[in-house]
Amino acid sequence: MTTISERGLQERMEALEQTYQATLNILEDIEHERAKSLDTQRALLNMLEDIDDDKAKAVDAQRALLNMLEDIEEERIEVERARVALIVANKELEGFSYSVSHDLRAPLRAVSGFSQALMEDEPDRLSDEGKRYLMLIQENAHRMGRLIDDLLAFSRLSRQQMLDQEVDMDELAKSVFDELRNLEPSRKIELSLSGSPIARGDAAMLRQVMVNLISNAIKFTRPKEVAKIEFGFDPGVEGGAYYVKDNGVGFDMRYANKLFGVFQRLHSPKDFEGTGVGLALVSRIIGRHGGKAWAVGEVGKGAMFYFTINNGGAG
């Protein structure tokens, strides 16, 4: 009996031990799950905090966007005001151009006409000095007429619509040169072409550039027995630049920045005629083509006028 009781007690003790161990395992699992739950809770709280931060950032971004939209609207209003002001200014400029074209030409024609009539009708009553004065009056009237034409062309340029075309620059240079050379048939003037790429731009405007640059080269080479003019393209200058080179009187580089200003002249009108608008017109046309114009020279050793068109030729 005693042995059976001890065996039963032993079995019960083992069962209790197992139960106790199982309980401990369950408690450990519960503790582990509780720890995981706490971690999950912390992660959820962090997520909520992040969401709250993101919400705050979204609100800030929304405010910034609203401010940007307000700034854009203000800029749009300013642009619209500027556009309206530009339209008004263009109309005023058109009115000024009309006034210059009509109101100033009429008295100039009268001055020139009356001085010519006086020379023709009263030649015997005029002294040589009087005739010289009348000639000076006519010359200055004609010069003023040319100046008016140049100023009108300069003012119209900013409003003139541009065309996008392929322009054979060598052919353009030769055509312009042939026309201008015929105006001085007694001179020896040579043109050389070094081979230039096709350009893209407004053909009429680029023709005006070529007329101004080549006519300048022809004018400032008059003291030379043989005038030598070259038109070409240098791919190593400013990413590719066209140029007109001459062997004329040149200029002092200290005054190079004045060349392309309106009414800026480096030579006396007594020595070389001109209104001082031609190179300013060149600069504006080239500027509208996305390029720039500049010159290098040396007194007595000629000059070289460069210009770029959209950073070079079209190829």
C-alpha positions in Angstrom: 0.0 0.0 0.0 2.8 2.3 1.0 4.6 1.7 -2.3 1.5 2.4 -4.3 0.9 5.6 -2.5 4.4 6.8 -3.0 4.2 5.9 -6.7 0.9 7.8 -7.0 2.4 10.8 -5.1 5.4 10.7 -7.4 3.2 10.7 -10.5 1.2 13.5 -9.1 4.4 15.5 -8.3 5.6 14.9 -11.9 2.2 16.0 -13.3 2.3 19.1 -11.1 5.9 19.8 -12.3 4.8 19.5 -15.9 1.8 21.6 -15.2 4.0 24.2 -13.5 6.5 24.1 -16.3 3.7 24.4 -18.9 2.4 27.4 -16.9 5.8 29.0 -16.9 6.1 28.5 -20.6 2.6 30.0 -21.1 3.6 32.9 -18.9 6.8 33.4 -20.9 4.8 33.3 -24.1 2.4 35.8 -22.7 5.2 38.1 -21.6 6.8 37.7 -25.0 3.5 38.6 -26.7 3.1 41.5 -24.3 6.5 42.8 -25.2 5.7 42.4 -28.9 2.4 44.2 -28.3 4.3 47.0 -26.6 6.7 47.2 -29.6 3.7 47.2 -31.9 2.1 49.9 -29.9 5.3 52.0 -29.9 5.6 51.5 -33.7 2.0 52.5 -34.1 2.6 55.6 -32.0 5.7 56.4 -34.1 3.6 55.9 -37.2 0.9 58.2 -35.8 3.6 60.8 -35.0 5.0 60.4 -38.5 1.6 60.8 -39.9 1.1 63.9 -37.8 4.4 65.2 -39.0 3.5 64.4 -42.6 0.2 66.1 -42.1 2.0 69.2 -40.8 4.4 69.1 -43.7 1.5 68.7 -46.1 -0.2 71.8 -44.6 3.1 73.7 -44.8 3.5 72.6 -48.4 -0.1 73.6 -49.2 0.6 77.0 -47.7 3.8 77.4 -49.7 1.9 76.3 -52.8 -0.8 78.9 -52.2 1.9 81.5 -51.7 3.6 80.5 -54.9 0.2 80.7 -56.7 -0.3 84.1 -55.3 3.2 85.2 -56.4 2.6 83.7 -59.9 -0.7 85.6 -60.1 1.0 88.8 -59.1 3.7 88.1 -61.7 1.1 87.4 -64.3 -0.6 90.7 -63.5 2.7 92.5 -63.7 3.5 90.8 -67.1 0.0 91.8 -68.4 0.6 95.4 -67.3 4.0 95.3 -69.0 2.4 93.9 -72.1 -0.2 96.6 -72.2 2.5 99.2 -71.5 4.6 97.7 -74.4 1.6 97.9 -76.7 1.1 101.5 -75.8 4.8 102.2 -76.2 4.8 100.6 -79.6 1.8 102.7 -80.7 3.6 105.8 -79.5 6.7 104.7 -81.3 4.7 104.1 -84.5 3.2 107.6 -84.1 6.7 109.0 -83.6 8.0 107.1 -86.6 5.1 108.5 -88.7 5.9 112.0 -87.4 9.6 111.6 -88.2 8.8 110.2 -91.6 6.4 112.9 -92.7 6.9 116.0 -90.6 10.7 116.0 -90.8 11.1 114.9 -94.4 8.9 117.8 -95.7 11.1 120.6 -94.4 14.2 118.7 -95.4 12.9 118.4 -98.9 12.1 122.1 -98.9 15.6 123.1 -97.7 17.2 120.8 -100.3 14.9 121.9 -103.1 15.1 125.7 -102.4 18.9 125.5 -102.2 19.1 123.6 -105.5 16.6 126.1 -107.1 18.7 129.0 -105.9 21.9 127.5 -107.4 20.1 126.9 -110.7 18.1 130.1 -111.0 20.7 132.6 -109.6 24.1 131.2 -110.5 25.5 134.6 -111.7 24.4 136.4 -108.5 26.0 133.8 -106.2 29.6 134.1 -105.2 31.8 131.0 -105.0 31.5 131.1 -101.3 27.7 131.3 -101.5 27.6 128.4 -103.9 29.8 126.4 -101.4 27.4 127.2 -98.6 24.4 126.0 -100.6 26.2 122.8 -101.5 26.9 122.3 -97.8 23.2 122.9 -97.1 22.2 120.2 -99.6 24.8 117.7 -98.4 23.6 118.1 -94.8 20.0 117.9 -95.8 20.8 114.6 -97.6 22.7 113.3 -94.6 19.8 114.2 -92.4 17.5 112.2 -94.7 19.7 109.2 -94.5 19.9 109.5 -90.7 16.0 109.6 -90.6 15.9 106.4 -92.8 18.4 104.7 -90.5 16.5 105.7 -87.4 13.2 104.5 -88.8 14.8 101.1 -89.7 16.3 100.9 -86.3 13.0 101.6 -84.5 11.0 99.2 -86.7 13.4 96.3 -86.2 12.2 95.5 -82.7 8.6 95.1 -84.0 9.5 93.3 -87.2 8.4 89.6 -87.3 11.3 87.2 -87.9 11.2 84.3 -90.3 13.1 81.1 -89.8 14.9 80.2 -93.0 18.1 78.5 -94.2 20.4 81.2 -95.5 23.5 80.5 -97.6 25.9 83.0 -96.1 28.5 82.8 -98.7 26.0 83.4 -101.5 24.5 86.3 -99.5 27.9 87.9 -99.0 28.8 87.6 -102.7 25.5 89.0 -103.8 25.8 92.0 -101.5 29.4 92.6 -102.4 28.6 92.6 -106.1 25.9 95.2 -105.6 28.0 97.5 -103.5 31.1 97.2 -105.7 29.1 98.4 -108.7 28.6 101.7 -106.8 32.4 102.4 -107.0 33.4 100.9 -110.3 36.8 102.7 -110.5 38.1 101.1 -107.4 40.0 97.8 -107.1 38.1 95.8 -104.5 38.5 92.1 -103.9 36.3 89.7 -102.0 37.5 86.3 -100.8 35.2 83.6 -99.3 36.7 80.9 -97.0 33.6 78.7 -97.0 30.9 79.3 -94.4 28.1 77.0 -93.1 24.5 77.6 -93.8 22.8 79.8 -91.1 19.2 79.7 -89.9 17.5 83.1 -89.5 15.6 85.8 -91.2 17.1 86.2 -94.7 16.1 89.9 -95.1 17.6 90.9 -91.7 20.8 88.9 -92.3 21.1 90.6 -95.6 20.9 94.0 -93.8 23.7 92.8 -91.5 25.9 91.9 -94.5 25.1 95.2 -96.3 26.2 97.2 -93.3 29.4 95.2 -92.6 30.5 94.9 -96.2 29.7 98.6 -97.0 31.8 99.6 -94.0 34.6 97.4 -95.2 34.4 99.0 -98.7 34.2 102.5 -97.2 37.1 102.2 -94.8 39.5 100.6 -97.4 39.3 103.6 -99.7 42.8 104.8 -98.8 44.1 101.4 -100.1 45.2 100.9 -103.7 43.6 97.5 -103.5 40.8 96.9 -101.0 40.8 93.3 -99.7 37.7 92.0 -98.0 37.2 88.5 -96.6 34.0 86.8 -95.4 34.3 83.6 -93.5 33.5 81.4 -90.5 35.8 80.6 -87.6 34.6 77.5 -85.7 37.0 78.1 -82.9 35.6 81.5 -81.9 32.6 81.6 -79.5 31.5 78.2 -80.7 31.5 79.3 -84.3 31.4 82.9 -85.6 31.0 84.5 -89.0 33.3 87.4 -89.8 34.0 90.2 -92.3 37.7 91.2 -92.5 39.3 94.1 -94.3 42.7 95.7 -94.8 41.4 99.3 -94.2 42.2 102.0 -91.8 41.2 100.0 -88.7 40.5 101.5 -85.3 41.8 101.9 -81.8 40.7 99.0 -79.6 40.3 101.3 -76.7 37.1 102.6 -78.3 35.8 99.2 -79.5 32.9 99.3 -77.1 31.5 102.4 -78.8 31.3 100.8 -82.2 27.8 99.3 -81.9 26.1 102.2 -80.2 23.7 104.5 -81.9 25.4 107.7 -83.3 28.8 106.4 -82.1 31.6 107.1 -84.7 35.3 106.6 -84.4 36.2 108.5 -87.6 35.4 112.0 -88.7 32.4 112.5 -91.1 34.8 114.6 -93.2 36.9 111.5 -93.8 34.2 108.8 -94.0 30.5 109.4 -94.4 27.9 107.7 -92.3 25.2 108.2 -89.7 26.5 106.1 -86.9 23.4 103.8 -86.9 24.6 101.0 -89.2 26.5 98.9 -86.6 23.8 99.5 -84.0 21.4 98.0 -86.4 23.8 95.0 -86.9 24.0 94.5 -83.2 20.2 94.5 -82.7 19.6 92.1 -85.6 22.2 89.7 -84.4 20.8 90.0 -80.9 17.4 89.0 -82.2 19.0 85.9 -83.7 20.3 84.8 -80.3 23.9 85.9 -81.0 26.3 88.8 -80.5 28.5 91.1 -82.6 31.9 92.5 -81.8 35.0 93.8 -83.5 38.8 93.7 -83.3 41.2 96.0 -85.1 44.3 98.0 -85.2 44.9 101.5 -86.5 46.3 101.3 -90.0 46.0 97.5 -90.1 42.4 96.8 -90.8 39.5 95.5 -88.8 37.6 92.2 -88.3 33.9 92.2 -87.4 32.5 89.0 -85.9 29.0 87.9 -85.3 27.3 84.7 -84.1 23.9 83.3 -85.0 22.4 80.8 -82.5 26.0 80.0 -81.5 27.2 79.2 -85.0 26.0 77.9 -88.4 23.3 75.3 -89.0 25.8 73.1 -90.8 
